[in-house]
Amino acid sequence: MNQNLILIADDDSDVRDMLTVTLEEAGYQVLAAKDGTTAARIMTRAKPVGLITDVRMPDMNGMELCRLARNNPELRDMAILMVSGNSHTYDVDAGLGAGADGYLSKPLSPRHLVAELQSLISRRYVGAAS
């Protein structure tokens, strides 16, 4: 796993750009995909330490992408943060049920996003090392 690499999967170019700048300023390397199918190819090849995925995307949605990562032994320890405009309890539960480690609602606070991602990465790796 690339300890400094984050993959962003979001079909909204403005969100991808904002997340890329935010994460690069926090010291991460960033790869971005505009749909779930592209993100799946990238994460399988690049093995990022974290994935930030929108729930609703063309081709493969964030839930499917999350399940794919959790079923891949090489990606199982990757921290996954779902982001969505939907913050209803059932949406959050569905995201966590698909294997996400966290769920944030849009609009996103850059500072909160980085703090949450760093926390999830730390927990995933402490848990994986145990």
Secondary structure, DSSP 4 states (H G I P E B T S, - for coil): -EEEEEEEE-S-HHHHHHHHHHHHHTT-EEEEESSHHHHHHHHHHH-EEEEEEESS-SSS-HHHHHHHHHTSTTTTT-EEEEEES---HHHHHHHHHTT-SEEEESSPPHHHHHHHHHHHHHHHHHHHH-
